[in-house]
Amino acid sequence: MADYAVKRIDDMDAALFGSFKRARAELGVESFGMQVIDLPPSFGDYPTHDHTHDGQEEVFLALRGAGELEVDGQRMPLDDEHMVRVGPAEQRKVWVGPDGMRLLVLGGTPGQIYSPPAPSEIGGPDPKMQ
């Protein structure tokens, strides 16, 4: 049996009113976190957060649309031409531009086996946006 998976993003299991696509689980990825998040135009309520509690680093890439990623008060472009890696201790917040954004977020904890959180599982609870 071949070891690959293909799934249309808009057909993936989703939470938060369909905006949080459970891409990792849908594709069967087990070694790192991966979600697709659809954010509406000029959305400003993406939570400021860090990952000091779990040591996770994240990579952000806008698949569609654009905006900025704020890391410890410094804003940088977040679009289909830029990727941003953020270490666990850094505060981060996504600022969405006027056209909205489809955002790919990859995450994992260096040196540790990945353990997916319940909200990333198919049919799991909605992630808490605090």
N, CA, C and O of each residue as an XYZ file, in Angstrom:
520
protein
N       0.844     -1.189      0.000
C       0.000      0.000      0.000
C       0.887      1.249      0.000
O       1.867      1.319      0.742
N       0.545      2.215     -0.820
C       1.295      3.468     -0.924
C       1.129      4.300      0.342
O       0.087      4.260      0.996
N       2.165      5.047      0.673
C       2.161      5.849      1.891
C       2.116      7.329      1.535
O       3.135      8.017      1.589
N       0.934      7.816      1.170
C       0.727      9.232      0.905
C      -0.748      9.552      1.136
O      -1.585      8.654      1.224
N      -1.051     10.846      1.232
C      -2.434     11.282      1.437
C      -2.659     12.592      0.692
O      -1.776     13.448      0.640
N      -3.836     12.737      0.123
C      -4.236     13.960     -0.561
C      -5.625     14.317     -0.059
O      -6.512     13.464     -0.022
N      -5.816     15.551      0.319
C      -7.129     15.995      0.800
C      -7.316     17.461      0.442
O      -6.410     18.270      0.642
N      -8.461     17.802     -0.075
C      -8.796     19.200     -0.367
C      -8.966     19.936      0.965
O      -9.686     19.461      1.843
N      -8.320     21.074      1.123
C      -8.349     21.810      2.393
C      -9.780     22.104      2.833
O     -10.113     21.916      4.004
N     -10.625     22.558      1.922
C     -11.990     22.915      2.305
C     -12.850     21.706      2.682
O     -13.954     21.875      3.200
N     -12.357     20.487      2.428
C     -13.088     19.279      2.816
C     -12.578     18.683      4.125
O     -13.088     17.657      4.574
N     -11.593     19.302      4.735
C     -11.019     18.790      5.983
C     -11.935     19.062      7.170
O     -12.679     20.043      7.189
N     -11.867     18.170      8.162
C     -12.567     18.380      9.419
C     -12.088     19.700     10.007
O     -10.897     20.009      9.963
N     -13.013     20.474     10.554
C     -12.654     21.813     11.023
C     -13.377     22.156     12.318
O     -14.421     21.588     12.639
N     -12.800     23.092     13.050
C     -13.369     23.623     14.292
C     -13.458     25.145     14.143
O     -13.124     25.697     13.095
N     -13.904     25.799     15.183
C     -14.023     27.262     15.217
C     -14.773     27.780     13.992
O     -14.258     28.596     13.228
N     -15.989     27.293     13.822
C     -16.858     27.724     12.729
C     -16.253     27.444     11.359
O     -16.508     28.175     10.402
N     -15.456     26.391     11.266
C     -14.855     25.993     10.000
C     -13.535     26.648      9.687
O     -12.958     26.371      8.635
N     -13.024     27.512     10.561
C     -11.796     28.253     10.259
C     -10.516     27.488     10.593
O      -9.471     27.779     10.012
N     -10.565     26.526     11.504
C      -9.392     25.786     11.985
C      -9.420     24.387     11.368
O     -10.084     23.490     11.887
N      -8.696     24.203     10.256
C      -8.682     22.936      9.537
C      -7.675     21.985     10.175
O      -6.519     22.349     10.392
N      -8.111     20.792     10.468
C      -7.260     19.794     11.130
C      -6.414     19.046     10.101
O      -6.577     17.843      9.901
N      -5.512     19.779      9.455
C      -4.705     19.249      8.351
C      -3.800     18.103      8.793
O      -3.653     17.127      8.058
N      -3.197     18.195      9.962
C      -2.294     17.148     10.440
C      -3.012     15.817     10.506
O      -2.546     14.819      9.955
N      -4.147     15.808     11.180
C      -4.900     14.564     11.348
C      -5.459     14.077     10.015
O      -5.437     12.878      9.736
N      -5.954     14.985      9.198
C      -6.543     14.597      7.915
C      -5.530     13.923      6.995
O      -5.889     13.027      6.231
N      -4.260     14.347      7.062
C      -3.240     13.757      6.214
C      -2.469     12.628      6.899
O      -1.629     11.978      6.277
N      -2.759     12.397      8.183
C      -2.085     11.323      8.905
C      -0.677     11.660      9.343
O       0.126     10.754      9.569
N      -0.350     12.944      9.470
C       0.979     13.364      9.921
C       1.107     13.068     11.415
O       0.227     13.420     12.201
N       2.196     12.427     11.798
C       2.387     12.047     13.196
C       3.618     12.672     13.844
O       3.765     12.608     15.065
N       4.508     13.277     13.051
C       5.776     13.742     13.609
C       5.820     15.228     13.962
O       6.762     15.672     14.619
N       4.817     16.005     13.538
C       4.789     17.431     13.856
C       3.362     17.942     13.724
O       2.521     17.304     13.091
N       3.097     19.094     14.323
C       1.786     19.711     14.225
C       1.652     20.473     12.916
O       2.626     21.019     12.398
N       0.431     20.502     12.387
C       0.182     21.213     11.142
C      -1.309     21.520     11.064
O      -2.140     20.612     11.077
N      -1.638     22.799     10.983
C      -3.023     23.218     10.841
C      -3.107     24.282      9.767
O      -2.137     24.989      9.495
N      -4.268     24.387      9.164
C      -4.567     25.474      8.243
C      -5.659     26.299      8.905
O      -6.674     25.758      9.343
N      -5.451     27.600      8.979
C      -6.408     28.479      9.642
C      -6.868     29.537      8.645
O      -6.050     30.275      8.094
N      -8.180     29.610      8.415
C      -8.757     30.642      7.557
C      -9.198     31.809      8.433
O     -10.022     31.649      9.333
N      -8.639     32.981      8.157
C      -8.929     34.170      8.955
C      -9.607     35.222      8.076
O      -9.171     35.460      6.949
N     -10.676     35.856      8.588
C     -11.407     36.843      7.791
C     -10.616     38.149      7.627
O      -9.656     38.394      8.358
N     -11.024     38.977      6.670
C     -10.340     40.252      6.434
C     -10.200     41.087      7.704
O     -11.137     41.216      8.492
N      -9.008     41.649      7.881
C      -8.691     42.569      8.982
C      -8.971     41.991     10.365
O      -9.211     42.746     11.307
N      -8.946     40.678     10.501
C      -9.184     40.011     11.790
C      -8.087     40.411     12.772
O      -6.900     40.289     12.468
N      -8.483     40.886     13.942
C      -7.517     41.344     14.932
C      -7.551     40.563     16.229
O      -6.876     40.935     17.190
N      -8.329     39.479     16.278
C      -8.493     38.744     17.530
C      -7.665     37.467     17.623
O      -7.904     36.648     18.510
N      -6.691     37.279     16.724
C      -5.793     36.137     16.853
C      -5.059     36.326     18.184
O      -4.530     37.405     18.448
N      -5.023     35.292     19.019
C      -4.466     35.486     20.361
C      -2.951     35.669     20.388
O      -2.216     34.961     19.699
N      -2.500     36.615     21.181
C      -1.076     36.742     21.472
C      -0.730     35.580     22.396
O      -1.403     35.357     23.402
N       0.317     34.846     22.050
C       0.676     33.697     22.881
C       2.135     33.311     22.677
O       2.792     33.784     21.749
N       2.624     32.461     23.542
C       3.936     31.847     23.383
C       3.771     30.352     23.643
O       2.661     29.877     23.881
N       4.857     29.629     23.597
C       4.801     28.189     23.848
C       5.807     27.783     24.916
O       6.411     26.714     24.837
N       5.982     28.646     25.920
C       6.889     28.297     27.012
C       6.365     27.085     27.788
O       7.149     26.354     28.394
N       5.064     26.870     27.774
C       4.469     25.750     28.512
C       4.764     24.388     27.877
O       4.775     23.374     28.575
N       5.007     24.354     26.542
C       5.243     23.065     25.890
C       6.518     23.030     25.042
O       6.846     21.990     24.471
N       7.237     24.149     24.953
C       8.506     24.184     24.236
C       8.395     24.113     22.723
O       9.390     23.854     22.046
N       7.210     24.338     22.181
C       6.999     24.192     20.740
C       7.487     25.406     19.964
O       7.231     26.548     20.345
N       8.198     25.141     18.862
C       8.510     26.194     17.905
C       7.495     26.089     16.781
O       6.964     25.010     16.514
N       7.222     27.223     16.115
C       6.234     27.232     15.048
C       6.791     27.915     13.804
O       7.654     28.790     13.885
N       6.273     27.490     12.644
C       6.560     28.132     11.370
C       5.225     28.577     10.780
O       4.260     27.813     10.756
N       5.179     29.819     10.304
C       3.968     30.419      9.733
C       4.202     30.722      8.257
O       5.261     31.223      7.877
N       3.198     30.412      7.424
C       3.237     30.727      6.005
C       1.822     31.024      5.531
O       0.919     30.206      5.707
N       1.630     32.189      4.934
C       0.323     32.524      4.365
C       0.199     31.827      3.016
O       1.018     32.042      2.122
N      -0.818     31.000      2.873
C      -1.074     30.323      1.600
C      -1.882     31.212      0.667
O      -1.773     31.111     -0.555
N      -2.689     32.078      1.254
C      -3.538     32.998      0.487
C      -3.732     34.246      1.343
O      -3.825     34.157      2.567
N      -3.792     35.394      0.702
C      -3.940     36.635      1.453
C      -2.612     37.035      2.078
O      -1.563     36.474      1.760
N      -2.677     38.003      2.960
C      -1.453     38.510      3.580
C      -1.786     39.246      4.861
O      -2.945     39.533      5.160
N      -0.747     39.540      5.600
C      -0.857     40.295      6.836
C       0.524     40.430      7.425
O       1.519     40.550      6.710
N       0.567     40.409      8.738
C       1.842     40.516      9.443
C       1.841     39.561     10.620
O       0.794     39.226     11.173
N       3.042     39.129     10.993
C       3.230     38.361     12.213
C       4.015     39.248     13.162
O       5.113     39.700     12.837
N       3.453     39.494     14.329
C       4.136     40.285     15.346
C       4.824     39.325     16.302
O       4.190     38.440     16.876
N       6.136     39.510     16.469
C       6.926     38.683     17.380
C       7.605     39.621     18.366
O       8.463     40.420     17.991
N       7.211     39.514     19.634
C       7.750     40.372     20.689
C       7.768     41.845     20.286
O       8.760     42.541     20.502
N       6.660     42.317     19.696
C       6.493     43.721     19.364
C       7.005     44.135     17.995
O       6.754     45.261     17.565
N       7.714     43.257     17.299
C       8.222     43.583     15.962
C       7.356     42.882     14.915
O       7.166     41.667     14.961
N       6.833     43.672     13.970
C       5.994     43.105     12.908
C       6.819     42.813     11.664
O       7.694     43.585     11.271
N       6.510     41.667     11.057
C       7.166     41.265      9.816
C       6.123     40.767      8.838
O       5.041     40.360      9.261
N       6.412     40.785      7.522
C       5.424     40.363      6.537
C       5.071     38.891      6.679
O       5.922     38.051      6.972
N       3.801     38.604      6.464
C       3.306     37.228      6.461
C       2.469     37.089      5.195
O       1.311     37.502      5.146
N       3.084     36.496      4.172
C       2.435     36.357      2.874
C       3.008     35.134      2.175
O       3.751     34.362      2.782
N       2.671     34.951      0.907
C       3.142     33.766      0.198
C       4.600     33.873     -0.261
O       5.098     32.979     -0.943
N       5.280     34.952      0.106
C       6.700     35.137     -0.216
C       7.601     35.002      1.018
O       8.823     34.941      0.888
N       7.005     34.956      2.209
C       7.787     34.921      3.443
C       7.316     33.774      4.341
O       6.123     33.485      4.433
N       8.284     33.130      5.000
C       7.992     32.154      6.052
C       8.648     32.686      7.318
O       9.715     33.296      7.260
N       8.014     32.457      8.454
C       8.562     32.939      9.724
C       8.596     31.789     10.711
O       7.592     31.106     10.913
N       9.760     31.571     11.332
C       9.900     30.606     12.422
C       9.943     31.391     13.730
O      10.615     32.418     13.828
N       9.219     30.894     14.732
C       9.170     31.556     16.030
C       9.507     30.529     17.107
O       8.894     29.464     17.175
N      10.492     30.859     17.953
C      10.882     29.978     19.056
C       9.839     29.963     20.155
O       8.968     30.831     20.204
N       9.925     28.981     21.037
C       8.898     28.775     22.063
C       8.649     29.960     22.998
O       7.503     30.207     23.375
N       9.680     30.689     23.375
C       9.520     31.753     24.380
C       9.010     33.069     23.810
O       8.615     33.952     24.572
N       9.008     33.222     22.498
C       8.624     34.485     21.879
C       7.108     34.652     21.826
O       6.385     33.734     21.440
N       6.638     35.838     22.221
C       5.225     36.183     22.073
C       4.932     36.399     20.604
O       5.712     37.048     19.907
N       3.810     35.860     20.117
C       3.458     35.993     18.705
C       1.990     36.327     18.542
O       1.157     35.931     19.357
N       1.678     37.064     17.475
C       0.297     37.423     17.151
C       0.213     37.657     15.648
O       1.086     38.295     15.059
N      -0.840     37.138     15.037
C      -1.080     37.321     13.614
C      -2.016     38.502     13.410
O      -3.044     38.618     14.078
N      -1.648     39.377     12.480
C      -2.484     40.504     12.058
C      -2.866     40.250     10.606
O      -1.993     40.094      9.751
N      -4.146     40.207     10.327
C      -4.647     39.842      9.007
C      -4.915     41.087      8.171
O      -5.452     42.075      8.672
N      -4.541     41.036      6.902
C      -4.765     42.149      5.984
C      -6.204     42.234      5.501
O      -7.044     41.435      5.916
N      -6.499     43.190      4.633
C      -7.868     43.460      4.193
C      -8.490     42.367      3.323
O      -9.704     42.367      3.119
N      -7.685     41.441      2.809
C      -8.219     40.364      1.970
C      -8.393     39.044      2.720
O      -8.760     38.035      2.118
N      -8.133     39.043      4.031
C      -8.186     37.798      4.786
C      -6.915     36.991      4.561
O      -6.005     37.433      3.859
N      -6.858     35.803      5.162
C      -5.649     35.004      5.049
C      -5.964     33.530      5.287
O      -6.731     33.183      6.185
N      -5.365     32.680      4.477
C      -5.328     31.239      4.751
C      -3.907     30.974      5.210
O      -2.955     31.147      4.449
N      -3.768     30.552      6.459
C      -2.478     30.446      7.127
C      -2.140     28.983      7.403
O      -2.962     28.240      7.940
N      -0.932     28.576      7.035
C      -0.409     27.261      7.386
C       0.512     27.440      8.590
O       1.434     28.255      8.555
N       0.262     26.679      9.651
C       1.093     26.739     10.849
C       1.637     25.341     11.117
O       0.878     24.380     11.244
N       2.972     25.240     11.202
C       3.654     23.987     11.506
C       4.286     24.126     12.877
O       4.776     25.201     13.222
N       4.287     23.061     13.667
C       4.871     23.153     14.991
C       5.424     21.837     15.489
O       5.003     20.764     15.057
N       6.366     21.933     16.395
C       6.949     20.764     17.037
C       7.890     21.212     18.130
O       8.285     22.376     18.194
N       8.245     20.273     18.991
C       9.134     20.562     20.100
C      10.483     19.907     19.821
O      10.568     18.682     19.738
N      11.540     20.709     19.676
C      12.853     20.145     19.368
C      13.271     19.070     20.365
O      13.173     19.251     21.578
N      13.741     17.946     19.824
C      14.252     16.866     20.662
C      13.207     16.004     21.328
O      13.547     15.118     22.112
N      11.933     16.244     21.032
C      10.874     15.456     21.679
C       9.983     14.798     20.644
O       9.851     15.285     19.521
N       9.375     13.689     21.028
C       8.398     13.024     20.183
C       7.131     13.854     20.189
O       6.677     14.301     21.243
N       6.557     14.062     19.009
C       5.345     14.874     18.898
C       4.150     14.135     19.504
O       3.935     12.949     19.255
N       3.398     14.860     20.289
C       2.168     14.334     20.887
C       1.046     15.307     20.531
O       0.984     16.402     21.090
N       0.155     14.923     19.605
C      -0.866     15.871     19.142
C      -1.878     16.233     20.226
O      -2.365     15.360     20.944
N      -2.189     17.512     20.342
C      -3.214     17.927     21.298
C      -4.604     17.530     20.792
O      -4.825     17.415     19.586
N      -5.516     17.326     21.705
C      -6.873     16.882     21.361
C      -7.561     17.762     20.317
O      -8.236     17.216     19.444
N      -7.431     19.100     20.354
C      -8.120     19.912     19.345
C      -7.651     19.655     17.915
O      -8.360     20.001     16.970
N      -6.467     19.053     17.736
C      -5.975     18.797     16.382
C      -6.457     17.462     15.826
O      -6.214     17.154     14.659
N      -7.129     16.675     16.642
C      -7.654     15.377     16.207
C      -8.989     15.550     15.496
O      -9.765     16.445     15.832
N      -9.255     14.700     14.519
C     -10.541     14.751     13.817
C     -11.680     14.584     14.818
O     -11.695     13.638     15.605
N     -12.626     15.507     14.780
C     -13.743     15.477     15.713
C     -13.406     15.964     17.104
O     -14.248     15.901     18.001
N     -12.176     16.456     17.306
C     -11.756     16.931     18.622
C     -12.447     18.211     19.020
O     -13.168     18.808     18.221
N     -12.231     18.640     20.255
C     -12.861     19.873     20.732
C     -12.292     21.099     20.025
O     -11.177     21.066     19.504
N     -13.067     22.176     20.012
C     -12.573     23.428     19.441
C     -11.365     23.902     20.240
O     -11.363     23.833     21.469
N     -10.328     24.389     19.536
C      -9.197     24.943     20.275
C      -9.641     26.205     21.008
O     -10.516     26.932     20.537
N      -9.045     26.450     22.138
C      -9.398     27.632     22.942
C      -8.624     28.816     22.426
O      -7.393     28.803     22.428
N      -9.318     29.832     21.988
C      -8.680     31.065     21.522
C      -8.728     32.054     22.689
O      -9.729     32.741     22.892
N      -7.650     32.116     23.440
C      -7.612     32.963     24.634
C      -6.905     34.253     24.387
O      -6.789     35.077     25.295
